[in-house]
Amino acid sequence: MEQFYLAALQQVPGIGSSRIKALVDYFGSARQAWLADQGDLFLSKCLDNTVCNNLRGQRDKLDIHNLAEVLFKKRIFLCSLTEDSYPVLLRNTFNPPYILYYRGVLPKNDRLVAIVGSRDASVYGKNAASMLASALAAAHVGIVSGAARGIDTAAHQGALEQGYTIAVVGSGVDISYPPENAKLLSRIAESGAVISEYAPGVLARAGHFPARNRIINGLSRGVVVVEAAEKSGALITADFALEEGRDVFAVPGSIFSRGSKGANRLIKQGAKLIDSAGDVLEEYGWETGSVNQAGPELSNDEQAVYSLLNYEKPIGIEEIITKLNVLPATAAYILLQLTLRGLTVEHSGQCYTCAAREGNK
């Protein structure tokens, strides 16, 4: 039950990681801190009068057993800083969360790399993030990101094709943000982990995301930035990485794209330029043999359609029909088959690009 007393303490207004740690250190356990009378709380000097009154008020209305039952039903677990299962790299950062809430399974090693970038990502950026994540996951590297729109989503999707991924969210782990990623977060919880320092039910707020970014960095050996404007959350994550002595990698982007200026500047400042998963694996001396994937086996008709597509600019189905002089139904069927096999990506307006994969760039 100790974990549930930790969760109860965290729900008290004014009590965060540092005060929880102070209370546990003083009283010996979260349970003893939760049950302490006002005199002992005063003597501990861990809380001021306002927060002490908040604790007493919360204790009167919160039932620990009900809290435990709610978390159990939602399949939400807790891990404290003192437990062996707490991620080792995160534990060794400057300000690790005392409590992690999670759905799924925590990482069993530190073979983790973050992939972050712009929410307003280009097709090129999404393709690059998905390709890198898929290839790294195939090499048994866990992918860490923030479940945001754009690059984060593409990284999680690519990783799920091959292996393990962690979504660090700026809300409770039972909240789907952005809403359209509800299914993605459920898939991640089935084979990876959705992690937060915020209690279940806490909604996403702008102020939560810089704090979330420090956890993304803290979990990871290195951070890969794919598309970032000159002022972006991805660069905040990169800054956290540099402060913690972690590695920063960057995927180069177009010099004409505002969304690539941040990533390109990181390269100027010394971030390692990468264009394949092998660059990251080589940096850490990790196995690279499982990364390369054979090119797709296509029929003549499929090859004709596939050869018209690229990785950056979506091509409309009308253009494909005109250039190949095929029936609309034939083109639509071939594109559907290519998309179902993960070789192409459909965009709005029946436009398509190739889905980037290591070995067929």
C-alpha positions in Angstrom: 0.0 0.0 0.0 3.0 2.4 0.3 2.7 3.4 -3.3 -0.9 4.5 -2.8 0.1 6.7 0.1 2.6 8.3 -2.2 -0.2 8.9 -4.7 -2.4 10.4 -2.0 0.4 12.7 -0.8 0.9 13.9 -4.4 -2.7 14.9 -4.7 -2.3 17.4 -1.8 -2.1 21.0 -3.2 1.5 22.3 -2.6 3.2 18.9 -2.3 5.5 18.0 -5.2 8.4 15.7 -5.6 10.8 17.5 -3.3 8.3 17.7 -0.5 7.3 14.1 -0.9 11.0 13.1 -0.7 11.5 15.3 2.4 8.4 13.8 4.1 9.4 10.2 3.3 13.0 10.8 4.5 11.7 12.3 7.8 8.9 10.0 8.6 10.4 6.8 7.1 7.5 6.1 4.8 4.7 7.8 2.9 2.1 6.0 5.1 3.6 7.5 8.3 3.7 10.9 6.6 0.1 10.7 5.5 -1.1 9.6 9.0 1.2 12.1 11.0 -0.6 14.5 13.4 -0.3 18.2 13.1 2.4 18.5 15.8 4.7 16.0 14.1 4.1 17.6 10.7 5.1 21.0 12.3 8.2 19.5 13.8 9.3 18.0 10.5 9.6 21.4 8.9 8.7 19.8 5.6 5.5 21.8 5.1 4.3 25.3 5.8 1.0 25.9 7.6 -1.0 26.3 4.4 0.2 23.0 2.9 -0.1 21.2 6.3 -3.8 22.3 6.4 -4.2 21.1 2.8 -2.9 17.7 3.8 -5.3 17.4 6.7 -8.2 18.4 4.5 -7.2 15.9 1.8 -6.8 13.1 4.4 -10.4 13.7 5.6 -11.9 13.2 2.2 -9.7 10.7 0.4 -9.9 7.0 1.0 -6.7 5.1 0.3 -8.5 1.9 -0.5 -10.8 3.6 -3.0 -7.8 5.3 -4.6 -6.0 1.9 -5.0 -9.2 0.4 -6.5 -9.5 3.2 -9.1 -5.9 2.8 -10.2 -6.2 -1.0 -10.4 -9.3 -0.8 -12.6 -7.6 1.7 -14.9 -4.4 -0.5 -15.0 -2.3 2.4 -13.8 0.8 1.6 -11.9 3.2 3.6 -9.8 7.0 3.5 -9.4 8.9 5.6 -6.8 12.4 6.8 -7.0 13.5 4.3 -4.4 12.4 1.2 -6.3 14.8 -0.9 -8.4 12.4 -0.7 -11.3 12.8 3.1 -11.6 14.5 3.9 -14.9 18.2 4.1 -14.1 19.1 7.0 -16.5 16.2 9.1 -15.2 17.2 8.4 -11.6 20.6 9.9 -12.2 19.3 13.3 -13.6 19.2 16.5 -11.6 15.5 16.6 -10.8 13.9 13.2 -11.3 10.2 12.8 -10.4 9.8 11.0 -7.1 6.7 9.2 -8.5 6.1 7.9 -12.0 2.7 6.8 -13.1 2.6 4.4 -16.0 0.5 2.1 -18.1 2.3 -0.8 -19.7 5.8 -2.0 -18.9 8.7 0.2 -17.8 12.0 -0.2 -19.7 14.2 -3.0 -18.5 17.5 -1.4 -19.6 18.9 2.0 -20.7 19.0 1.1 -24.4 16.7 4.1 -25.1 16.8 7.0 -27.6 14.4 9.9 -27.8 13.1 11.2 -31.2 11.4 14.6 -31.0 10.5 17.4 -33.3 7.9 19.8 -34.7 4.2 19.3 -34.2 3.6 21.0 -37.6 5.8 18.5 -39.3 6.4 18.1 -43.1 6.0 14.9 -44.9 9.8 14.7 -45.1 10.1 15.1 -41.3 7.4 12.5 -40.5 9.0 10.0 -42.9 12.4 10.5 -41.4 11.1 10.1 -37.8 9.2 7.0 -38.7 12.1 5.4 -40.6 14.6 6.1 -37.8 12.3 4.9 -35.1 11.4 1.7 -37.0 15.0 0.8 -37.7 16.2 1.5 -34.2 13.3 -0.5 -32.7 14.2 -3.4 -35.0 17.7 -3.2 -33.4 16.1 -3.5 -29.9 16.4 0.2 -29.1 13.4 1.7 -27.2 12.1 4.9 -28.7 11.1 7.7 -26.3 8.9 10.6 -27.4 6.1 12.9 -26.2 3.0 11.6 -28.1 2.4 15.1 -29.6 1.2 15.7 -33.1 3.7 15.5 -36.0 7.2 14.1 -35.3 6.4 12.5 -32.0 3.4 10.6 -33.4 5.4 9.4 -36.5 8.2 8.2 -34.2 5.9 6.2 -32.0 4.1 4.7 -35.0 7.4 3.7 -36.6 8.7 2.1 -33.4 5.4 0.2 -32.8 6.1 -1.6 -36.2 9.2 -3.2 -34.8 9.5 -3.0 -31.0 9.3 -0.9 -27.8 8.3 2.7 -27.4 7.6 5.1 -24.4 5.2 8.0 -24.6 5.9 10.6 -21.9 2.8 12.8 -21.5 2.1 16.2 -20.0 -1.2 15.0 -18.4 -2.4 12.0 -16.4 -1.7 8.7 -18.1 -5.5 8.2 -18.4 -5.9 11.4 -20.5 -5.5 11.2 -24.2 -3.8 14.3 -25.5 -4.0 15.2 -28.3 -7.4 13.5 -28.5 -6.8 12.0 -31.9 -3.9 9.9 -30.4 -6.2 8.0 -28.0 -5.8 4.7 -30.1 -2.0 5.3 -30.4 -1.6 5.7 -26.7 -3.6 2.5 -26.1 -1.4 0.6 -28.5 1.7 2.0 -26.8 0.4 0.8 -23.4 -0.1 -2.7 -24.7 3.6 -3.3 -25.7 5.5 -0.3 -24.3 4.8 2.4 -21.7 2.8 5.6 -21.3 4.5 7.5 -18.5 3.8 10.7 -16.5 4.7 12.4 -13.3 1.2 13.8 -13.1 -1.6 12.1 -11.2 -4.4 10.4 -13.2 -7.1 12.9 -14.2 -4.7 15.8 -14.5 -5.3 17.6 -17.8 -2.6 18.7 -20.1 -1.4 22.3 -19.6 1.1 24.4 -21.4 3.3 24.6 -18.3 3.5 20.8 -18.1 5.4 20.3 -21.4 8.8 21.7 -20.5 8.7 19.4 -17.4 7.7 16.5 -19.6 10.6 17.2 -21.9 13.1 16.8 -19.1 11.7 13.3 -18.5 12.0 12.4 -22.2 15.6 13.4 -22.1 16.2 11.8 -18.7 15.1 8.4 -19.9 17.3 8.5 -23.0 20.9 7.9 -23.9 20.6 10.5 -26.6 18.1 12.8 -28.3 17.4 12.9 -32.0 15.9 16.2 -33.3 13.9 15.9 -36.5 12.6 19.2 -37.7 12.4 22.0 -35.2 11.8 25.7 -35.6 14.2 28.2 -33.9 12.0 28.2 -30.8 10.4 24.9 -30.1 9.9 22.3 -27.4 12.2 19.9 -29.2 15.1 22.4 -28.6 14.2 22.6 -24.9 14.6 18.8 -24.8 17.9 19.1 -26.6 19.0 21.8 -24.0 18.0 19.4 -21.2 20.1 16.7 -22.9 23.2 18.9 -23.1 22.8 19.9 -19.4 22.7 16.3 -18.4 25.7 15.3 -20.6 23.5 13.3 -23.0 24.1 13.1 -26.8 22.2 15.3 -29.3 21.7 14.1 -32.8 19.9 16.1 -35.6 18.4 15.2 -39.0 19.3 17.9 -41.5 16.5 19.7 -43.2 15.9 22.1 -46.1 17.7 25.4 -45.7 14.5 27.0 -47.1 12.3 25.5 -44.4 11.6 27.5 -41.2 10.7 24.3 -39.6 14.3 23.0 -40.1 16.2 26.0 -38.8 16.4 24.7 -35.2 17.7 21.3 -36.2 20.2 22.7 -38.7 21.4 25.2 -36.0 22.0 22.3 -33.6 24.3 20.7 -36.3 26.2 23.9 -36.6 26.7 23.9 -32.8 28.0 20.4 -32.8 25.1 18.0 -32.7 25.9 14.9 -34.7 24.3 14.9 -38.2 22.5 11.6 -38.8 20.6 10.2 -41.8 20.1 6.6 -40.7 19.6 4.5 -37.6 23.1 3.1 -38.2 24.6 6.5 -37.2 23.0 6.2 -33.8 23.8 2.6 -33.3 27.5 3.2 -34.3 27.8 5.9 -31.7 27.0 3.5 -28.9 28.6 0.4 -30.3 25.2 -1.3 -30.6 24.5 -4.1 -33.1 23.6 -2.8 -36.6 23.0 -6.1 -38.4 19.2 -6.2 -37.9 18.6 -2.7 -39.2 18.9 -3.1 -42.9 15.7 -4.2 -44.5 15.2 -5.7 -48.0 13.5 -3.6 -50.6 9.9 -4.3 -51.4 8.9 -7.0 -53.9 6.5 -5.5 -56.3 4.5 -6.6 -59.4 5.1 -4.6 -62.6 1.9 -2.6 -62.1 2.8 -1.9 -58.4 6.4 -0.9 -59.4 5.0 1.5 -62.0 2.9 3.3 -59.4 5.5 3.2 -56.7 8.2 4.6 -58.9 6.2 7.8 -59.4 6.1 8.5 -55.7 8.7 10.2 -53.5 9.3 10.7 -49.8 8.6 14.5 -49.5 5.9 15.8 -51.9 2.6 14.0 -52.0 1.4 13.0 -55.5 -2.3 13.0 -56.3 -4.1 10.0 -57.6 -5.2 12.0 -60.7 -1.6 12.6 -61.6 -0.8 8.9 -61.3 -3.8 8.0 -63.5 -2.7 10.5 -66.2 0.9 9.5 -66.3 0.3 5.8 -66.3 -2.9 5.9 -68.4 -4.7 3.5 -66.1 -8.3 3.3 -64.9 -9.1 5.2 -61.7 -10.2 1.9 -60.0 -6.9 0.2 -61.0 -4.8 3.0 -59.6 -6.9 3.2 -56.4 -6.6 -0.6 -55.9 -2.8 -0.6 -56.3 -2.4 2.3 -54.0 -4.5 0.6 -51.4 -2.4 -2.5 -51.6 0.8 -0.5 -51.3 -0.6 1.4 -48.3 -1.7 -1.8 -46.5 1.8 -3.2 -46.9 3.3 -0.1 -45.3 5.0 1.0 -48.5 3.0 4.2 -49.1 1.3 6.8 -46.9 -2.0 8.4 -47.9 -2.5 12.1 -47.2 -5.5 14.3 -47.5 -7.0 14.7 -50.9 -6.0 11.2 -52.1 -2.4 12.2 -52.3 0.5 9.7 -51.6 4.1 9.5 -50.7 6.5 6.6 -50.2 6.8 5.4 -46.6 10.5 5.7 -45.8 12.3 2.6 -44.5 16.0 1.9 -43.9 17.4 0.2 -47.0 14.9 1.7 -49.5 15.6 5.4 -49.2 
